Amino acid sequence: MSCTQTLFQTTSKIAALARSGQMTCARKLFDEMTHRDSVAWNAMLTSYTHLGFHQEALSLFHQMRIYDTGPDHFTLTATLSACASGCNLRCGTKVHALVTVLGYQSYLPVNNSLIDMYGKCLDPSSARRVFEEMKLRNEVTWCSFLFAQTNSSQFDVARHVFSMMPRRVEIAWNIMIVGYARYGEVESCLDLLKGMKESLCQPDQWTFSALMNACAEALEFWHGCMVHALIIKSGWSSAAEVKNSVLSFYAELGFHGSAVKIFESTGILTQVSWNAMIDAYMKQGNTHEALLVFQRAPEKNIVSWTSIISGYAGNGHGDEAAKFFVDMVRSGVQPDDFTFGAVLYACSSLAVLGHGKMVHGIIIHYGFHAYVFIGNGLVNMYAKCGDLQGSVRAFSDILQKDLVSWNAMLFAFGLHGQAIQALQIFKEMVENGVKPDNVTFIGLLMTCSHNGLIEESRALFETMGSVYGISPEMEHVACMVDMLSRSGYLAEAKELVGKYSEVSSAETSSCQALLGACFAQGDVGFGRKLGESLKILEPHKETSYVLLSNLYCASGQWKEAEMVREMMVDQGVKKMPGCSWIEVRNKVTAFVAGKHSNPCMNELCNILHFINFEMRNPWLW
């Protein structure tokens, strides 16, 4: 057998193995080849790209260049596809330069791949330059250029491109509908659907899937039901993509019964179906059913693991979320930025520094430490776990800080009582051209309130509206009222409550702060009026009853205090018991008021008695 025949057969076998998903065997056969031509390299490169192994494809392309095998237009299109799918703009621009050097800039498939790459990497201006330099264009060119605009939210440009298209094929309509659907623009999507049908283009599973996603994004239940009816009438209800989008729609809007019915009636369940149900049960707070679905799923991808981790974290089971994260890493699934965001939230809620540092180490290992979203999560995690210096370091590591980064650092200083540093970070934030939002001022006012900085709070409250155009919301007013009340400025606090009484939520929280101040100041008369008002505004919340009862007790009015407690019982209102916790050797132990279930309770009580004795009798030691 000649060398050419052997090369052809081996290359064909590599392609066949790749098509059947046996990439390890395909790569082993490729590595064993004594001689490789460009066809063999392209077969392996294309296989990696088609199966989503983008990093492996780029690594192979680099190896190909080292071996001095000249890339052709098939090589370049496959490599650009890997750059596009991996959103690797830096690598994509390098390949673009190589296209120019090798003289392939006039090849239509290569130019189409360049436009696609720039579009997926959110660089519409570069996509435009390639488009304008092309002498020959086809439908793929126009659709790729249209996608580059919608993917970057350039809808004015996208509409112009769409109107200029020589022929509007189905995929062009779908690109426009999908673009608007991502932002929940239901009316725009429905207008496009109408235009699509009038132009004799038939909507397909991708059209209906996008429409359902738009309704889910906008939380438009009735529009969603209408689109669902249209799907059934059009005969697309059995398509997997459509069923998944309908399932996700009902799950997202809280109609979990409908979501379960669709899930159970689906003949062939895809990975998306399983993931949608995990997410639906988690949003319902049914972690048990979510776990059962997760365990039943035949395959678990990164979305499955992230859904179960974020679901447990969001439902207050941070310890379970952390365990699943460890299981995921051990199973060989590489976390992404959403996974890290979810597990960092879990670590923050647990306040276990050891867990947080472990996750931070894995973040660095996988190269996600430069992501702004991850950096913001690290700042918050270290602050909640009591490591302020860790927060400062994580903040410094964020190269391109956004508003959330600055707010996270500001809250971290506030949480640790560092008011001066919080005000300094606010100053630096403004100097860096970042405009503060309502969250920024909540953090500032809370920090100043807890540190008794009255004048600074007054100045910030005034600046918020006059300089930054932010109208005071419930939290801002409550912070000011709380601070003024505790500082003895009850008249000013009352005036502020009256000024913003049109916002019922602001009035409620402010009255609670005032009632707490009445307890501290011993103002029974005004406190009684506030307490009665609060009971009318929020009859099923414990705060007003407890504060009013405490006020009566402090003034010696025991009968009135008992009457308030009896009213609580009659209304079915229960006081949440106080809870504190401590971390020892990466394990958190919680102590709830009135419960003595801890196995070491006797030893703990003895130590507390001993410490109490030491504090009261320091002269003995």
Beta strands, then each sheet from edge to edge (+ up, - down):
strand 1: 579-584
strand 2: 587-592
sheet 1: 1+ 2-
end
